[in-house]
Amino acid sequence: MLFTNQQILVLVTAVLLMAALTFFIRRTRTGKAMRAVSHNPDAARLMGINVNSIISLTFALGSAERIRDRFGDARGIDDSYVG
């Protein structure tokens, strides 16, 4: 079973984006704040985390992922049902 160059590009891009997001969430202060807010927003607020900005950042990241998905659709790559 051979893969086209486009399929390989989609796979490599998805793996790189997944690795980058995992690194961001697990290894940065902002990622730690995101995890804290998702677990307990009130406690995160007491610890000095700006909960509203973290929630906004989370929505921005989700929107960026959707834009990436729509870009793939425009190129004829339909991976909406994967994952």
C-alpha positions in Angstrom: 0.0 0.0 0.0 1.6 3.2 -1.2 0.9 6.6 0.1 0.8 9.8 -1.9 3.0 12.8 -1.0 -0.1 14.7 0.1 -1.0 11.9 2.6 2.5 11.8 4.0 2.5 15.6 4.4 -0.8 15.5 6.3 0.5 12.7 8.6 3.8 14.5 9.3 2.0 17.8 9.9 -0.5 16.3 12.2 2.3 14.5 14.2 4.3 17.7 14.5 1.3 19.8 15.6 0.4 17.2 18.1 3.9 17.1 19.5 4.1 20.9 19.7 0.7 21.1 21.5 1.7 18.4 23.9 5.0 20.2 24.7 3.1 23.5 25.1 0.5 22.0 27.5 3.0 19.9 29.6 6.2 22.0 29.7 5.3 25.7 29.7 4.0 28.0 32.4 1.0 28.9 30.3 0.2 25.2 29.8 0.4 24.6 33.5 -2.0 27.5 34.0 -4.4 26.0 31.4 -4.4 22.7 33.3 -5.0 24.5 36.6 -7.9 26.5 35.2 -9.5 23.4 33.7 -9.2 21.6 37.0 -10.4 24.3 39.4 -10.8 27.9 38.1 -11.5 29.3 41.6 -8.3 27.9 43.0 -6.3 29.0 39.9 -7.7 32.5 40.4 -6.6 32.5 44.0 -3.1 31.5 42.9 -2.9 34.6 40.7 -3.8 33.1 37.3 -5.8 35.4 35.1 -8.6 32.9 34.3 -10.3 34.9 31.6 -7.1 35.3 29.6 -6.3 31.6 29.9 -9.8 30.7 28.7 -9.4 33.1 25.8 -6.1 31.5 24.9 -7.7 28.1 25.0 -10.4 29.2 22.6 -7.9 30.8 20.3 -5.9 27.6 20.1 -9.1 25.6 19.3 -9.9 28.2 16.6 -6.5 27.9 15.1 -6.8 24.1 14.9 -10.1 24.5 13.1 -8.6 27.0 10.7 -5.9 24.5 10.0 -8.5 21.9 9.4 -10.4 24.1 7.0 -7.2 24.9 5.1 -6.8 21.1 4.6 -10.4 20.9 3.3 -9.6 23.7 0.8 -6.7 21.7 -0.5 -9.0 18.6 -0.9 -7.8 16.8 2.2 -10.8 15.7 4.2 -9.6 14.6 7.6 -12.6 16.0 9.6 -13.5 12.5 10.7 -10.1 11.5 11.9 -9.4 11.7 15.6 
